[in-house]
Amino acid sequence: MWPERFEEPVRSLKDIHAIKGTPEYARKSAVPIKATPHDTSLLYFKDPLTQKFAKMIVKDSNGMLAEEIMIKLYTRIKSIQLAKARSAKDPTSVVTDPTVIIAEAIENARPIMRLERVKVGAIQYMVPTPITERRSYFEGMRWIHLSARDERNNPRWIGRLKNPDEPVARSTKIEEALAKEILDAYAFTGKAINKKIEYHRICEQNRAFAHYRRTK
């Protein structure tokens, strides 16, 4: 639908920074450009894997709430990592890009096998089976989210009312709990990693039932 003189749009913020201040940047601002796809955005957290994670952390597909939580999550992770970089002997060794940290955390938390319920006669077995890459990433994101929700539901006693016998309970904000779990998973620690290790342990224990796996 576009004439030949229309050029492809620059879809990456890194590509824009790469040509900024060059003749190519001035030329791009003057030539006709094709319309970008509706899902293209220059927002810093619009990574495909991060977008899937953002959809998981909200209820009822509330996109505005997901975007708000992700912005706060990125800010929280960035501030924590910058504080670590300032106190480190080698600041360049500390990763401060939240997108890289989230992707690495999900990679560390995702399982390499799954348990399938197989009924043989009157007995139901938990059989270890191969897992697809899509399902593996989904489980990793789900475990991180559930671990953060568990952390958020645990009250923290931060003070007292006028009556000294009545402590004040406060729940952790979701972006703080997510930041903690993501940074823990990035360091290969935390509840999500423990769930993965326990899941793999059960798969190893039930490997004697692998012959019950039903091929599809």
Backbone hydrogen bonds in HBPLUS format (Angstrom, degrees):
<---DONOR---> <-ACCEPTOR-->    atom                        ^
c    i                          cat <-CA-CA->   ^        H-A-AA   ^      H-
h    n   atom  resd res      DA  || num        DHA   H-A  angle D-A-AA Bond
n    s   type  num  typ     dist DA aas  dist angle  dist       angle   num
A0006-PHE N   A0003-PRO O   3.18 MM   3  5.76 161.0  2.22 115.6 121.2     1
A0007-GLU N   A0032-PRO O   3.09 MM  25  6.50 165.7  2.12 148.4 148.1     2
A0034-LYS N   A0007-GLU O   2.89 MM  27  5.94 166.2  1.91 169.8 166.5     3
A0016-ILE N   A0012-SER O   3.25 MM   4  6.62 148.7  2.35 141.8 149.9     4
A0017-HIS N   A0013-LEU O   3.07 MM   4  6.36 160.6  2.11 148.0 152.4     5
A0018-ALA N   A0014-LYS O   2.93 MM   4  6.12 141.5  2.09 140.8 152.0     6
A0019-ILE N   A0015-ASP O   3.25 MM   4  6.49 145.2  2.37 142.9 149.0     7
A0020-LYS N   A0016-ILE O   3.05 MM   4  6.03 119.2  2.43 140.5 156.0     8
A0022-THR N   A0019-ILE O   3.13 MM   3  5.53 149.1  2.23 139.1 136.2     9
A0025-TYR N   A0022-THR O   3.07 MM   3  5.43 132.5  2.31 107.1 118.4    10
A0027-ARG N   A0023-PRO O   2.90 MM   4  6.15 152.7  1.98 147.7 156.1    11
A0028-LYS N   A0024-GLU O   2.85 MM   4  6.02 156.7  1.91 146.2 152.1    12
A0029-SER N   A0025-TYR O   3.20 MM   4  6.40 142.6  2.35 139.4 148.3    13
A0030-ALA N   A0027-ARG O   3.04 MM   3  5.32 155.5  2.10 107.2 115.0    14
A0031-VAL N   A0027-ARG O   3.14 MM   4  6.35 140.5  2.30 154.7 165.1    15
A0040-THR N   A0037-PRO O   3.16 MM   3  5.53 167.8  2.18 117.1 118.9    16
A0046-LYS N   A0043-LEU O   3.20 MM   3  5.68 166.0  2.22 122.3 122.7    17
A0051-GLN N   A0047-ASP O   2.75 MM   4  5.94 151.1  1.83 162.8 171.9    18
A0052-LYS N   A0048-PRO O   3.24 MM   4  6.52 153.4  2.31 142.4 148.0    19
A0053-PHE N   A0049-LEU O   3.08 MM   4  6.37 153.6  2.15 142.8 150.4    20
A0054-ALA N   A0050-THR O   2.84 MM   4  6.08 148.1  1.94 145.8 154.6    21
A0055-LYS N   A0051-GLN O   3.11 MM   4  6.38 148.4  2.22 144.5 151.8    22
A0056-MET N   A0053-PHE O   3.13 MM   3  5.13 134.3  2.35  94.9 107.6    23
A0066-ALA N   A0062-ASN O   3.05 MM   4  6.29 156.2  2.11 148.3 155.5    24
A0067-GLU N   A0063-GLY O   2.95 MM   4  6.18 158.1  2.00 149.0 154.2    25
A0068-GLU N   A0064-MET O   3.02 MM   4  6.24 155.8  2.08 143.6 150.2    26
A0069-ILE N   A0065-LEU O   2.92 MM   4  6.14 160.7  1.95 152.3 157.1    27
A0070-MET N   A0066-ALA O   2.92 MM   4  6.10 159.6  1.96 149.2 155.0    28
A0071-ILE N   A0067-GLU O   2.99 MM   4  6.17 155.0  2.05 146.7 152.9    29
A0072-LYS N   A0068-GLU O   3.13 MM   4  6.35 164.1  2.16 147.5 151.4    30
A0073-LEU N   A0069-ILE O   2.78 MM   4  5.96 150.8  1.86 146.8 156.3    31
A0074-TYR N   A0070-MET O   2.84 MM   4  6.01 163.5  1.87 150.2 153.6    32
A0075-THR N   A0071-ILE O   2.98 MM   4  6.19 158.9  2.03 145.8 152.0    33
A0076-ARG N   A0072-LYS O   2.90 MM   4  6.08 155.6  1.96 145.3 151.9    34
A0077-ILE N   A0073-LEU O   2.96 MM   4  6.20 168.4  1.97 156.5 158.7    35
A0078-LYS N   A0074-TYR O   2.89 MM   4  5.96 163.5  1.92 149.9 155.3    36
A0079-SER N   A0075-THR O   2.97 MM   4  6.10 160.1  2.01 146.7 151.7    37
A0080-ILE N   A0076-ARG O   3.07 MM   4  6.28 159.5  2.12 149.1 154.5    38
A0081-GLN N   A0077-ILE O   2.97 MM   4  6.15 166.6  1.98 154.7 158.2    39
A0082-LEU N   A0078-LYS O   2.90 MM   4  6.02 154.9  1.96 148.5 155.7    40
A0083-ALA N   A0079-SER O   3.05 MM   4  6.18 152.1  2.13 140.8 147.9    41
A0084-LYS N   A0080-ILE O   3.08 MM   4  6.40 150.3  2.17 143.1 151.2    42
A0085-ALA N   A0081-GLN O   2.87 MM   4  6.12 151.6  1.95 145.0 153.2    43
A0086-ARG N   A0082-LEU O   2.96 MM   4  6.19 151.9  2.04 146.6 153.0    44
A0087-SER N   A0083-ALA O   3.30 MM   4  6.49 145.3  2.43 139.4 147.4    45
A0088-ALA N   A0084-LYS O   2.99 MM   4  6.01 116.0  2.41 139.3 155.2    46
A0088-ALA N   A0085-ALA O   3.35 MM   3  5.08 148.5  2.45  92.6 101.5    47
A0093-SER N   A0090-ASP O   3.02 MM   3  5.68 160.8  2.06 120.8 126.8    48
A0094-VAL N   A0091-PRO O   3.25 MM   3  5.69 164.7  2.28 112.3 116.9    49
A0101-ILE N   A0097-ASP O   3.13 MM   4  6.41 158.9  2.18 152.4 158.9    50
A0102-ILE N   A0098-PRO O   2.84 MM   4  6.00 165.7  1.86 155.3 158.0    51
A0103-ALA N   A0099-THR O   3.06 MM   4  6.17 165.4  2.08 146.7 151.0    52
A0104-GLU N   A0100-VAL O   2.98 MM   4  6.08 158.3  2.03 145.9 151.9    53
A0105-ALA N   A0101-ILE O   2.88 MM   4  6.03 151.5  1.96 146.2 154.6    54
A0106-ILE N   A0102-ILE O   2.99 MM   4  6.22 161.6  2.03 152.3 156.2    55
A0107-GLU N   A0103-ALA O   3.00 MM   4  6.16 152.0  2.08 140.9 149.3    56
A0108-ASN N   A0104-GLU O   2.91 MM   4  6.15 149.2  2.01 143.9 151.6    57
A0109-ALA N   A0105-ALA O   3.02 MM   4  6.21 141.9  2.17 142.1 152.5    58
A0110-ARG N   A0106-ILE O   3.06 MM   4  6.04 128.9  2.33 145.9 155.6    59
A0114-ARG N   A0129-THR O   3.01 MM  15  5.48 166.7  2.03 160.9 163.4    60
A0129-THR N   A0114-ARG O   2.79 MM  15  5.48 164.8  1.81 165.4 169.9    61
A0116-GLU N   A0127-VAL O   2.80 MM  11  5.10 166.2  1.82 142.3 146.5    62
A0127-VAL N   A0116-GLU O   2.80 MM  11  5.10 165.6  1.82 153.7 148.6    63
A0118-VAL N   A0125-TYR O   2.87 MM   7  5.23 165.1  1.89 153.7 158.8    64
A0125-TYR N   A0118-VAL O   2.76 MM   7  5.23 173.0  1.77 154.6 152.2    65
A0120-VAL N   A0123-ILE O   2.76 MM   3  5.41 155.4  1.82 172.2 174.4    66
A0123-ILE N   A0120-VAL O   3.14 MM   3  5.41 159.9  2.18 129.2 128.2    67
A0136-SER N   A0132-THR O   2.92 MM   4  6.07 151.1  2.00 146.5 155.4    68
A0137-TYR N   A0133-GLU O   3.06 MM   4  6.31 162.4  2.09 151.4 153.9    69
A0138-PHE N   A0134-ARG O   3.07 MM   4  6.27 153.9  2.14 143.5 151.4    70
A0139-GLU N   A0135-ARG O   2.93 MM   4  6.17 159.2  1.98 150.9 155.1    71
A0140-GLY N   A0136-SER O   3.06 MM   4  6.32 157.7  2.11 147.4 153.6    72
A0141-MET N   A0137-TYR O   3.02 MM   4  6.24 163.2  2.05 151.4 154.8    73
A0142-ARG N   A0138-PHE O   2.88 MM   4  6.04 156.7  1.94 148.1 155.6    74
A0143-TRP N   A0139-GLU O   2.89 MM   4  6.04 159.1  1.93 150.9 155.4    75
A0144-ILE N   A0140-GLY O   3.21 MM   4  6.39 157.9  2.26 143.4 149.0    76
A0145-HIS N   A0141-MET O   2.98 MM   4  6.20 159.8  2.02 148.3 154.1    77
A0146-LEU N   A0142-ARG O   2.85 MM   4  6.04 166.9  1.87 154.0 157.5    78
A0147-SER N   A0143-TRP O   2.93 MM   4  5.97 155.2  1.99 143.6 150.6    79
A0148-ALA N   A0144-ILE O   3.03 MM   4  6.22 151.5  2.11 142.8 150.3    80
A0149-ARG N   A0145-HIS O   2.95 MM   4  6.25 150.8  2.04 147.9 156.3    81
A0150-ASP N   A0146-LEU O   2.93 MM   4  6.17 151.8  2.01 145.6 153.0    82
A0151-GLU N   A0147-SER O   3.05 MM   4  6.30 153.0  2.13 142.0 149.1    83
A0152-ARG N   A0148-ALA O   2.92 MM   4  6.12 147.4  2.03 141.5 151.0    84
A0153-ASN N   A0149-ARG O   3.00 MM   4  6.17 147.1  2.11 145.9 153.0    85
A0154-ASN N   A0151-GLU O   3.36 MM   3  5.47 153.1  2.44  98.8 106.5    86
A0156-ARG N   A0170-ARG O   3.01 MM  14  5.36 152.2  2.09 135.8 144.1    87
A0170-ARG N   A0156-ARG O   3.20 MM  14  5.36 146.7  2.32 131.2 141.0    88
A0168-VAL N   A0159-GLY O   2.98 MM   9  5.49 164.3  2.01 141.7 140.4    89
A0161-LEU N   A0166-GLU O   3.32 MM   5  6.04 166.0  2.34 161.5 164.4    90
A0166-GLU N   A0163-ASN O   3.05 MM   3  5.69 169.3  2.06 127.1 128.2    91
A0176-GLU N   A0173-LYS O   3.12 MM   3  5.34 122.2  2.47 100.5 114.8    92
A0177-ALA N   A0173-LYS O   2.99 MM   4  6.31 161.6  2.02 157.3 162.7    93
A0178-LEU N   A0174-ILE O   2.88 MM   4  6.02 160.4  1.92 150.0 155.7    94
A0179-ALA N   A0175-GLU O   2.95 MM   4  5.98 156.2  2.01 136.7 143.7    95
A0180-LYS N   A0176-GLU O   3.02 MM   4  6.22 157.3  2.07 145.3 151.1    96
A0181-GLU N   A0177-ALA O   3.02 MM   4  6.27 165.6  2.05 150.1 153.6    97
A0182-ILE N   A0178-LEU O   2.83 MM   4  5.94 160.2  1.87 154.0 159.9    98
A0183-LEU N   A0179-ALA O   2.98 MM   4  6.06 165.2  2.00 147.4 151.6    99
A0184-ASP N   A0180-LYS O   2.93 MM   4  6.08 149.3  2.02 143.6 152.8   100
A0185-ALA N   A0181-GLU O   2.84 MM   4  6.02 160.5  1.88 146.3 151.7   101
A0186-TYR N   A0182-ILE O   2.79 MM   4  5.98 147.0  1.90 144.2 154.4   102
A0187-ALA N   A0183-LEU O   3.09 MM   4  6.27 141.4  2.24 135.2 144.0   103
A0187-ALA N   A0184-ASP O   3.11 MM   3  5.12 123.7  2.45  93.9 107.9   104
A0189-THR N   A0184-ASP O   2.72 MM   5  4.92 166.1  1.73 142.4 143.5   105
A0188-PHE N   A0185-ALA O   3.00 MM   3  4.65 158.0  2.05  99.5 104.5   106
A0194-ASN N   A0190-GLY O   3.08 MM   4  6.32 151.2  2.17 143.2 152.0   107
A0195-LYS N   A0191-LYS O   2.86 MM   4  6.16 149.0  1.95 149.7 158.0   108
A0196-LYS N   A0192-ALA O   3.06 MM   4  6.37 153.1  2.13 142.5 149.6   109
A0197-ILE N   A0193-ILE O   2.92 MM   4  6.22 161.4  1.96 151.4 155.9   110
A0198-GLU N   A0194-ASN O   2.90 MM   4  6.07 162.3  1.94 148.3 153.2   111
A0199-TYR N   A0195-LYS O   2.85 MM   4  5.96 153.6  1.92 145.2 152.9   112
A0200-HIS N   A0196-LYS O   2.92 MM   4  6.17 159.2  1.97 151.6 156.5   113
A0201-ARG N   A0197-ILE O   2.91 MM   4  6.11 143.8  2.04 141.1 151.9   114
A0202-ILE N   A0198-GLU O   3.02 MM   4  6.32 152.6  2.09 147.2 153.0   115
A0203-CYS N   A0199-TYR O   3.05 MM   4  6.35 155.7  2.11 144.4 151.5   116
A0204-GLU N   A0200-HIS O   2.92 MM   4  6.15 150.5  2.01 143.4 151.0   117
A0205-GLN N   A0201-ARG O   2.92 MM   4  6.21 151.3  2.00 144.5 152.5   118
A0206-ASN N   A0202-ILE O   2.95 MM   4  6.13 148.3  2.05 148.2 156.2   119
A0207-ARG N   A0204-GLU O   3.44 MM   3  5.30 165.0  2.46 103.6 104.3   120
A0209-PHE N   A0206-ASN O   2.98 MM   3  5.62 159.6  2.02 118.0 124.1   121
A0210-ALA N   A0207-ARG O   3.14 MM   3  5.16 163.6  2.17 109.1 110.9   122
A0212-TYR N   A0209-PHE O   2.92 MM   3  5.63 163.6  1.95 121.7 127.2   123
A0213-ARG N   A0210-ALA O   3.07 MM   3  5.55 164.2  2.10 115.0 119.2   124
